[in-house]
């Protein structure tokens, strides 16, 4: 009888361990598209500030660790917007979610774990710049991915002579 209990206890522990393992793996691998940040968009002519975490950059009113320069352009605003939309169309695993005449919101997913980053672009009417914000939805660090992605977009825009 005690051997039967030992076998049952071992199987039970394996099942519990496997269930915990599956829960952890699924939380990392499954896309997390429903965790949209509530602080997206333009409010009084400004993109939202970054949270304290190290996985966000913003060009408007940034603190030192989250600062990134806006993208300057030398064409009309509509042309700059159309060029940016074309550039975003070739950024891997990136989908445009919302666009207006002065704002673009896109999602970019990591290749393996499908982590979601929100990319925002704001075209103020009185400046020839595109203000930027890119933030990961979860975690504390993105290992610089958001900053590098926006800098690559900046270079692509510069190559297209905006």
PLY file of the C-alpha trace (Angstrom):
ply
format ascii 1.0
element vertex 162
property float x
property float y
property float z
element edge 161
property int vertex1
property int vertex2
end_header
0.00 0.00 0.00
2.80 2.45 0.82
4.45 1.72 -2.55
1.17 2.58 -4.27
1.00 5.86 -2.33
4.61 6.65 -3.28
3.90 6.04 -6.97
0.73 8.17 -6.74
2.62 10.98 -4.96
5.37 10.95 -7.61
2.84 11.11 -10.45
0.95 13.88 -8.69
4.15 15.92 -8.24
5.08 15.39 -11.90
1.63 16.57 -13.00
1.82 19.67 -10.79
5.36 20.45 -12.02
4.29 20.00 -15.65
1.26 22.28 -15.15
3.46 24.99 -13.62
5.96 24.61 -16.46
3.23 24.92 -19.11
1.82 28.01 -17.42
5.22 29.71 -17.37
6.03 28.81 -20.96
2.63 29.88 -22.30
2.89 33.24 -20.54
6.19 33.87 -22.32
5.37 32.52 -25.76
1.76 33.47 -26.42
1.23 36.91 -27.94
0.22 39.54 -25.44
-1.81 41.85 -27.63
-4.57 42.53 -25.14
-2.36 44.38 -22.65
-2.56 47.66 -24.51
-1.31 50.57 -22.54
-3.96 53.04 -21.48
-1.60 55.99 -21.89
-1.32 55.90 -25.67
-2.13 58.74 -28.00
-1.65 62.49 -28.01
-2.89 64.55 -25.08
-2.67 68.36 -25.32
-0.09 68.09 -28.10
2.14 65.61 -26.26
2.84 61.90 -26.31
2.80 60.24 -22.89
5.87 60.23 -20.71
7.72 56.99 -20.16
7.23 54.92 -17.02
10.19 54.41 -14.68
11.17 51.13 -16.41
14.05 50.98 -18.89
11.94 49.78 -21.82
10.66 53.06 -23.24
11.94 56.09 -25.18
10.13 59.35 -25.96
11.07 62.58 -27.74
8.74 64.96 -25.91
9.46 66.07 -22.34
11.76 63.13 -21.61
13.97 62.53 -18.63
17.61 61.76 -19.43
17.38 57.96 -19.62
14.27 57.92 -21.85
15.22 60.74 -24.25
15.39 60.29 -28.00
15.50 63.01 -30.66
12.45 63.58 -32.87
12.79 63.00 -36.60
13.16 66.28 -38.49
11.81 66.50 -42.01
12.13 69.00 -44.89
9.09 68.07 -46.97
5.45 68.83 -46.30
3.79 67.03 -43.39
1.59 64.76 -45.52
4.59 63.58 -47.55
6.58 62.89 -44.38
3.63 60.92 -43.00
3.29 58.85 -46.18
7.02 58.10 -46.20
6.87 57.02 -42.56
3.95 54.71 -43.34
5.99 53.12 -46.15
8.98 52.66 -43.83
6.80 51.10 -41.13
5.41 48.74 -43.76
8.81 47.08 -44.11
9.77 46.97 -40.42
9.65 43.26 -39.51
6.68 42.06 -37.44
5.18 45.57 -37.29
1.52 46.38 -37.88
-0.09 49.80 -38.10
-3.03 49.92 -35.69
-4.25 53.51 -35.95
-3.51 56.47 -38.15
-4.88 59.98 -38.37
-3.55 63.07 -40.14
-1.16 63.79 -37.23
-0.69 60.47 -35.38
0.35 56.89 -36.10
0.21 53.98 -33.66
1.88 50.69 -34.59
2.62 47.42 -32.81
5.88 45.59 -33.16
6.30 42.02 -31.90
9.50 40.25 -30.98
10.37 37.28 -33.16
10.46 34.44 -30.65
8.36 35.31 -27.62
5.98 37.73 -29.41
6.44 40.50 -26.83
4.54 43.59 -27.96
5.95 47.12 -28.20
3.80 50.18 -28.90
5.29 52.65 -31.41
3.79 56.13 -31.62
4.51 58.96 -34.04
3.07 62.46 -33.65
3.20 65.20 -36.31
2.58 68.56 -34.62
1.12 71.19 -36.95
3.56 73.94 -36.00
6.84 71.98 -36.28
8.61 70.04 -39.04
9.37 67.10 -36.78
7.90 63.73 -35.97
7.79 63.11 -32.23
8.42 59.50 -31.23
7.51 57.15 -28.42
8.20 53.43 -28.22
7.52 51.30 -25.17
7.36 47.64 -24.26
4.10 46.54 -22.71
5.69 44.26 -20.14
8.97 43.85 -18.32
11.53 46.28 -17.03
14.23 46.17 -19.70
14.07 45.70 -23.45
17.87 45.57 -23.89
17.63 48.75 -25.99
15.32 47.29 -28.65
12.86 50.22 -28.70
15.62 52.82 -29.07
17.41 50.83 -31.82
14.17 50.30 -33.75
13.37 54.02 -33.76
16.94 54.90 -34.77
16.67 52.45 -37.69
13.39 54.10 -38.72
15.14 57.49 -38.50
17.95 56.24 -40.77
15.47 54.82 -43.28
13.64 58.16 -43.36
16.95 60.01 -43.84
17.88 57.66 -46.70
14.61 58.62 -48.39
15.60 62.29 -48.18
12.82 63.61 -46.06
0 1
1 2
2 3
3 4
4 5
5 6
6 7
7 8
8 9
9 10
10 11
11 12
12 13
13 14
14 15
15 16
16 17
17 18
18 19
19 20
20 21
21 22
22 23
23 24
24 25
25 26
26 27
27 28
28 29
29 30
30 31
31 32
32 33
33 34
34 35
35 36
36 37
37 38
38 39
39 40
40 41
41 42
42 43
43 44
44 45
45 46
46 47
47 48
48 49
49 50
50 51
51 52
52 53
53 54
54 55
55 56
56 57
57 58
58 59
59 60
60 61
61 62
62 63
63 64
64 65
65 66
66 67
67 68
68 69
69 70
70 71
71 72
72 73
73 74
74 75
75 76
76 77
77 78
78 79
79 80
80 81
81 82
82 83
83 84
84 85
85 86
86 87
87 88
88 89
89 90
90 91
91 92
92 93
93 94
94 95
95 96
96 97
97 98
98 99
99 100
100 101
101 102
102 103
103 104
104 105
105 106
106 107
107 108
108 109
109 110
110 111
111 112
112 113
113 114
114 115
115 116
116 117
117 118
118 119
119 120
120 121
121 122
122 123
123 124
124 125
125 126
126 127
127 128
128 129
129 130
130 131
131 132
132 133
133 134
134 135
135 136
136 137
137 138
138 139
139 140
140 141
141 142
142 143
143 144
144 145
145 146
146 147
147 148
148 149
149 150
150 151
151 152
152 153
153 154
154 155
155 156
156 157
157 158
158 159
159 160
160 161
